[in-house]
Every structure is written in C-alpha cells, then in structure tokens.
Amino acid sequence: MGMTTVDGKAEPDATPSRPRRRRGRGKVVAGLLIVLAAAGGGFVAINSAGLLEGASGPTQSANVLPPATATVAKQTLNDTMDADGELGYGPVTTAVTRKPGTITWLPESGRQVTRGKSLYRLDNDPVTLMYGDTPAYRDLKIGVEGNDVENLERNLSKLGYDGFTVDDEYTYDTAEAVMEWQEDRGLDETGVVDLGRVVFAPGKVRVESIESEEGQPAQPGQKVLTYTGTSKVVTVELEAEDQRMAKKGAKVEVTLPDGKSVNGKVTEVATVIVPGESQNADPETRVEALVSIGNAKAAGGLDKASVDVTFTASQRKNVLTVPVAALVALQEGGFGLEIVEGGTSRYIAVETGLFAGGRVEVEGDGLTEGMTVGMPK
C-alpha cells in the first residue's frame, strides 16, 4: 500500500484495480469532459479507493452535499437519431421511346398499371408493362439467351400462355407463345418482341407525370412519362457519417403530419452523390434510405408529405442509467458517481456504456436501482 499526501499529512492510499472504461457513443464521449466542466463540479479528484481527496474517510459531510440529485434508474436506452423524410412512392423512373412513331394514347397521372397492360401507345400499338429486374435492351427472338428472355417467359406464363419452358433460352416454343400474345394485343404476329414493345419494371407502377402529348411525334430516347412503385414509402437523405443508423431491415418509427406514429422498416440503402450548391463547390456523398410503412392505412390520405423518421442504431435493455451530468471525472482516469445516503455522500467508480437521450448506462460495485446520485445545479 502506498502513501498519499493530503494537506501535508501522509495517509495510506488504497490501490485496487483501475476501473475499466466501456466505450459508448464516440461523439458524446469525446465531449463528455467539456460537458461535465460546463455543468459545474464535474471534475472531482478522488483516488482509486473512491475517497474524496482531502476528506478523512469514504463519506463527505452533509454540509457539503451536492446542490442537486438524481435517481439511478433501470430502463432501456436507445441510440437514436431523428431525420426529415419525404412520404411518397419512392424513386421515379422515366419511360422513353425506343422506336420512332407518334404518341397515340397516354394514361392519366396517378393511374396504376399492372402486368400485361398498356403503359402508353405508339402508332396505336401498345407498349406493354411486364415485371422484371433486367431492362429491355434488345430484340428478343429465337436463339437469344439471357435474363431478359427469362423475364419475358415468366410474364407470358403469368398471363396464361404456355407450351414453353420458363428459362433463359428463346426457343421456337417461346416464339409460338409470343405470337399468341401478339395476336391478343393486336400486334403483327412475328414471334419477335422488338425493342421498345415492352417495358420491364420491378412490379406494378403508378404513373407519376406525363412528359409528352398525344399526337406528338416521338424519336428513340424521347421521354414519354415517369412512374414509381405503388406502395407508399418514405425517402430519407442522411449525411455519410450517419450511415450506421440506416441498415437494411432496421426498424424505424415514422411520425406523420397529424402526429400519429407508425412503424417502418428500411428496405433499401444507397449512396448518392449530391452536386455542390455552386459551380465551384465539391459534390457531397450522402446516404439515401427507403422506408416502408407497416400501417399503410394511416397514411391513406397522403400522397406526398414531410414526415419525421427516428432511426435506432443500438439498444440496451434493462440497464442502470443516470443523467450524463451526474458523472464525475476520477483523478486516476475514468468516471465515477457521488452516492448520497443518509445525509452523507461517497464516491464510487463506474463503467460507462451507451450514451443516449442525455443519460448514460453505468455499472459499479454496489450500484443499484433507486440510489440517489449527486448532480450539479
């Protein structure tokens, strides 16, 4: 055992093992000492035995008790962040013509189009919506192989055509089924699906806006309309450093304009490059998250609206917590708490865990729920 000098007197210095410091939220811990200093009385020099330097024992007299107190509580801490979101129908896709002709029919904005139905008409021939994850990029005919062929065959099968195997090979049997489909759609029965005759989308679509006019001549590459999915989703744009908050499959809480809260889930996360605000400004890298809403009826009357989204990165269930301002800095490093009992107080070393919502997870020898701890004013 060593000796510590206090006011010129030698006193024994107990030296138990140094308390381990658990890492919490980085940005909170980095500024914690500043917070404690600003709160007043945050830096308290105590030795490793928990004795207040200058005191004669493990307790502090009642006439110097802390100016305020708080209670050690057992609760669930959530590492959360709120962000602004836009309720809508998700990413917007533009449909362009792949063949020259005249636009002869267009749907109304807001209309939903399903598999096998016309997205628009060119020279009075339908451009048909089909479901698939590979865009149409070539003519489909006998001898062609690939994912686009499989997309076509799967759609033909779903629409009731048969006599072929759904795979990635365009065979004679596929061509026969295509000719039946062409006859039903009023198209020339060639057995070849020309580029521009079908549009592949992940599922049924909702027409967002009309970019052309009926009777207008069209050239390949010309915009005809834009479309989205049909399910309402929330789009949230986050700073790149907040990417940890938005993980695919993570549960979130969405607060609607009327104050109601509904559960949501992150369905997609992508990195996007946002151009600088001025010509000479560097572009910014951000994270875009799509959030599905569990209770779609709650947002039934809203097509577009600003909402609040609460992300939860981590959670600690049933842990002891105190206000962050209750922490004191130990002389030897780490943190402690001033325990107030029966008109006296004593200091104990604690390990810190998660910091969230102005509170911090703590563990320490003898620390229990309901204890009173000192606080600055």
N, C-alpha and C positions, 0 to 999 in steps of 0.2 A: 504494500500500500504506500502511495506517495504522499507528499505533504503539499498543501496549497496555502499560500499566504493571503490572509484576509485582514485588512486594516492593521498590518504589521504583526499579526499573530499567525503562528503556524497551526494549521488544522489538518487532520487526516483527509485524504482525497480518495474516495471510493472510485474504483475504475472498472465497472462491469463492461461487458462488450458493447461496442458502439451500435446504436440502433440502425437497422437497415432502412434505407430510404427508398420507398417504392415510387416509381415514375408514374405521373399522371399525365394530364394534357400538357403538351410541351409549351404552348404559348401562355398558359396560366402559370406553370411553374417558373418560367423564365422571368415573369414579372411579379412573382409572389413576394420577394423581399421588398420590392418597392411598394406593393400594396400594404404590407404589414407596417412599413415605416410610416406611410401616409395615414394609416389608421390610428397611429399613436400607440406607443408602448409595445410595439410588435417585437422589438429586439430586446430579449431578456437573457442576460448571461447566467446560465446555470450549468453546473458541472454534470458529469456523466451519471452521477447518482441521483440527479433530479433535485439537488439542493440549490436554492437561490443564492447566488454569490453575495456574501455579506450577511446572510442570515445565520442564525445559530442552530438551525435544525431543519427538518424536512417540511416545516409549515411556515407560513407567513402570517404575521399577526393580523387580527381583524381590522385594526385601524388603517391598514394599507391594502384592504381588499380591492379588487378591480372595480372600476366605475360602472360596469355593466356585466351581465351574464347571459349565457345561452344554455340550452339543454342538449345533451348528446341524444341524438335520435336514431332509430333504426328505420331505414327506408330504402327504396330503390332509386339509385342515381342513374340518370340517362345523359349520355354525352350527345347533346342535340344541337341543331343549327336550323334557324328559320331562313327561308328563301322565298323570293317572289316567283310565282308561276303563272302561266297563261293557260287557262282552260280552253280547249278547242278540240280538234280532231287529229292532231298530230302533224307530221311532216306533209308538206304539199308537193305533189308530183305534177309535172307538166306533160300533157299528151301532145305530141307533134305528129304531123302527117309524114308518112314515109313514101307516099305516092302522089303524083300530081292529080289535080281534079278540081271539082267545085264542091264546097260545103253545102249539102242539101238539107241537113237536119242537125239540130243541136239540142241537147237536153237543157232543162232549166237548172239554174244554180240551186243546190241543196238536194237535188234528186239523187236517189241511191240506185246504183246499177249493179246487178248480180251476174253471176257466171252465165255466159251464153247470150246475154242481152247486148243491145247496141250501145256503144259509148257515144258514137256520132255516125253520120252517114256522109260518104264521099261519092259523088256521081250517083247518088241514090242507092249505093251499095253499103251494107252495114260494116262498120268497123267494130268487131266483137270483143267484149271483155272476157278474158279467161284468167284462171288463177294459176300463178306460178312464180317461182323465185328467180327465174332467168329471163331477162328481157328478150323480146323478139328482135333478132338482128339479121335474119337471112330468110330466103325462101325455104320452105320445108317440103321435101319431095322424096321419092324413092331413092334409097341409098344414103340418105343423110342420117348421121348419128349424133346424139348429144342430149344434154339436159332439156333443151328447148323441145326436142321431139317427145321426150317423156312427159313434159308439161302438157303438150298438145294432146297426147294419147290419154292421159289421165282425165283431162277435161272432157274429151269426147266420150269416155266411158261414163263419167258422172252425168253427162247429158243424155245417156241412154243408147249410145251407139256401141256396137260390139263387133265380134268377128276378128279381133286382133289382140295381140298381147301387149300390155302396157309395159314398155321398156324404152330404151333409148335408141331403138332402130326403127327408121321409117321404111316399112315394107309395103308390098303390094296390098296386103290386107289393110294396112293403115290407110293407103290411098283410097281403097274402096269405101271405108268408113268416112273419109273426108268428102268423097263425092256425095254420099248420102246427106251429110251435114250441109254441103254447098247447095244441094237441091232444096233442102228445107229453108235455107236462108235466102233463096232467090239469086244465088250466085252461079256463074258458069261452072259446070261440073268437070273440072280439070284434074282433080286429085292432087293438086299442088296448092299449098297455102302460101300465097305471095306475101312478101314482107310488107307490113302495113295493114294486113287484113285482120290481125288480132293484136290485142294489147294485153300483155301479162301483168297482173298486179297480185300482191300477196293475198287478197281476198276481195270481198265486195267493197265498192268505193262510193264515196259521196262527192258529187260534183261541187267543187269549191267556187270556181269562177269560169266565165266564158271569155276566151281570148280571140274569138273570130266571129264571123257573122254568116248567117245563112245566105247563100248566093255568092259568097266571096270566093274567088279562085284561090287555090292553095298550091303551094310548092313544097317539095320534101324539106323537112326541117322547120316548117312553119307551125307556130303554136296554135292549138285549137282550143284547149281547155285545161284547167288544172283540177286535180282531185286529191282527196285524202281518204283515210280509212273511215269507217262508220262509227267506231267506238270513241267515246269521249275520253280524252287523255289530257294530262297536264304536262306542259313543256317547261322545264326549269333550266336556266343557264347559271352555272356556278363558276367561280374562279378555279383555276387549275389546282391551286393548293388545297381546295376543298373536295377534291375527287374522292377522298376516303369516305366522305359522307354518303355518296351515291353509288352503291353497289347493286348490280343487277340482282333482283329478287328481294332486295331490302324493303321492309315495311316502313311506310311513312304515314303522316297524318296531314290531311288536306282540309284547310278551313275555307269554306265557301263565302261569297259576299254577304250572305244573310247571317253569318256567324256560326252556321252548322259545321260540324267536323265530321269527316268521313275517312275511312281507312283507304289507303292506297298502297301500291307496290311498284317499285322501279322495274320497268320491263326492258328498258334499253338505255345504254350509256355510250355516248360517243364524244370524241374530241373534235372540236370545231375551231377553225381559225377565223377570228373576227378582224376585219380590216381596221386600221387605225382611224381615229376620228379626223385627222387631217392628212394631207398628201404626204407629208414627211414623217408622220407617226408610224411606228412599227406596229405590225399586226399583233393581236393578243391571242393566246391559246386559252380556250375555255372548255368547260365540260357541259354537254347538253344531256339532260336526263329526261326520259319519258316515263310518266307515272300513270298507271291505270287506276281507275276509281272502282272500289268494291261495290258501292251502292250507287249505280248509275241513275236511279230514280231521283236521288237527292239533288242531282244537277240537271234534271229533266228539262227545265225551262231555260237553261243557259246554253247558248251556242258558243259564245266567247265571253270570257270574264277573267279578271285578275283574281288570283287566289293566293293564299299563304300555304307553304309546304314546310312541314317540320321533319327533318331527317334525324335519325338516331344512329350514330356510329357505333356506340357500345353501351352496355348496360351492366350495372352491378346491383344484384338483388339482395335485399335484406342485409345491408351493411350499416355499420355505425358511421354517422356523419356529424360534422359540426360546421358552423359558418367558417369560411376561409379566414376571416379576420380574427378568429379565435386562436389561430396558430401563432406560436412564438418561435423565434429562431434560437436554437441552442448554441452555446458558446463553442461547443466541440463540433458543430455541424448537425444538420438535420433539424427536425421540428419537435415541438412539444406543446402541451396544453397546461393551463393553470386550472387545477381542480379545486373547486370551492366546496367546503364541507364544514358545517357546524361553526361558522364564524371564522374559520381559518382557511388558508389555501396552500396548496402544494403543487409542484410541477412534475409532470411525467413526460418521458419521451414517447413519441408516437411515430408510426409509419404511415405515410400518406398514400392514397390510391387515386381513384378517379376524382377529378375536379369537374363540377358541373352545377350550373344554376346558383353560383355563389356559395356552394357547400363543397366539402371535401370528405372523401372516405378516409377513416382513420382506424388504426389498430394500436393498442398499447396494453402493457401489463396492468390488469385490474380495471381497465376501462370498460364500462358497461352502459347500457341504455338508461337514460334518465338522469345521469350525472350532470352536475352544473359546472360549466367552464367559464373562465373569465373572458371578457370582451372589452375592447376599447370603447370609448364613448361613441 
